[in-house]
Amino acid sequence: MIEQYNLSTIEYSVFNYLASVTSKDKNYCYASNSSICDLLKLNDRTLYRALSSLEDMKLITRETRSNGHYGKERKIYVNIDNMYL
């Protein structure tokens, strides 16, 4: 399970938060960087490193697409096999 990844406290907190807000039927969430940073009291750079690390470990997958003039939309997929902490 999750213990095999030897996550830092921040990585574990970010993964736990993402798992908690992930839609169970779709396995993804739309959590923004600002909402994650505000809730977990992180700065942007720390969050970016944690998300990159979780993605490198295949615990999450980020998918970003352009919405034209409306900006970008990001989905964060949580690996369902690793959701039970």
C-alpha positions, 0 to 999 in steps of 0.5 A: 500500500501507500507505506511502500512509497516512503512519502514525506509528511507534505507528500502524504498530506497532499495525497490524503487531501486529493484522495478525500476530494476525489470523485469516487465514481470518476477517480479525479478532482479539480482541486486548485493549487490555491485551495490546496495551499490554503488548506494545507498551509503550503506555499506554491513551490512546495505544492508543485514539488509534492505534486511532481513527486506524487506523479513521478511515483505514479500515485497521481496523474495530472491532465491539463487542457486549455479552455480557450479564452477561459483559461485552463482546466486541470484534472488530478487523477488519484490512483485508486489502488493507493487510496486506502491509507 
